[in-house]
Amino acid sequence: MNIQWYPGHMMKAKRAMKEDLKLIDLIIELVDARVPYSSRNPDIDELGGQKARLILLNKADLASERWNEAWVSYFQSQGMEAVKLDSRNRGGMKQIQAAVGRACREKTERDRRRGILNRPVRAMVVGIPNVGKSTFINSYAGKACAKTGNRPGVTRGNQWIRLNKTLELLDTPGILWPRFESQQVGLHLALIGSINDEILNREELAAELIRLLGEGCPEALRGRYGDEAAGEPGTEAMAVLETIARLRGCLAKGSEYDLKKAANLLLDDYRSGKLGRITLEFPPKNETKEE
């Protein structure tokens, strides 16, 4: 699959982000814990310069706990604060304030030396579409401050949100970058729902997911749909999708199997975690994929 998606509003959002960077102390970047590499916009590293950084591995409840820990360690080894997070769970928000404090330790110390006390940290919240920025902000604030939606592109403009006396957040639209460096990146972003589904062939996308699961997590299909769903080694992905259609009663007119319906079912099950906690990317220092 050849996947690219860069609607015009994203270019405008990137220009606005560049202007707003001069106003902030900290960049809080949300990534998807299932694909932490693919879900990082390389433009943010370029634009961010020397700003303090905090990486939030969001949707950690959908990813392997072992690899969540490995990714946190990796980002910390790169000089960034990192925290795993389920932004829908307010109980996990307590760790964020401490992480902000650690990330902004140098800024706080500079303020203290200048006699500036208790100035709030101003942080920009960034990330790709549908990574959960607005859900994170609303959970952290304890109220609906930002628009949310289970599709890319809900947030279209920047807005400042004062959380408390110590922290102010700037919510920004989710932005991708003009061209993905590899189709594997584009595939991963499509699988987690960060690319508009309307431009994608869902059957082909589901077949790509089946191939990935067959390589690293074949038990996921068996556990959700039954032993037949995984197929024999070497079974074509479309044949597996047809089996899922049969097992789940996805029928079209004339008693033919409805592969589009089966593809939608499979993709929704993956995105919602019904296939289990599945990580698709691994830190550079880890070469194995065993669970």
C-alpha angles and dihedrals in degrees: 000000000000105000125184128148126169112149118195097255090065092063089052090048091051091054091049091049091052090054094046095050090081088063099055140074101199139032113215106196121192117206130178109257091216092060107016095165099046092044094058114095107223089209089069092062090050095046096039097063111170097347117133112263135213120182117203113198095210125194087030088153088068095051133070111277091220092057093042088062091045092053093048089053091047095053091046089053087056091058098260131118111243134188131178113230148179100203092197090064112077090194090073094056095083091077093056097072091053090048091050089052092052093046092050097041093116092048092050091049092050090051091050092052089052092050094252109139131184096001106160119247111247110212132184115216111213139170145124122291118291094010092123106259096142093044089052093050093048092048092047093048094042092229141066103278099144135040115255134193140158093246136069120267103034095128109060104164140038120260133179117228121190107210099177142322092292105043138043121181130206110207114209134188118264110261134190125193128256098257131013114234091226137011088239088068091049091048093051092049091050091050094054093046100252093126122064106267091212092074094049135085099235095197092055091045091051090049090053089052091050090053092050092048091048090056099045113010113020092157090068092074093044092049093052105034106018137265094296092060096073093054126202120306108284095023111150114253093235089054089054090049089051089051090052089050090053095045092049097041095245100165133167128196114306092030091281118145114263102225093178091057091046090049091052090049093050095046093047090049091052095046093048094048096247090129090056135259103319127176116195100186132050134201115268094248091056113075100172127078102198116135 
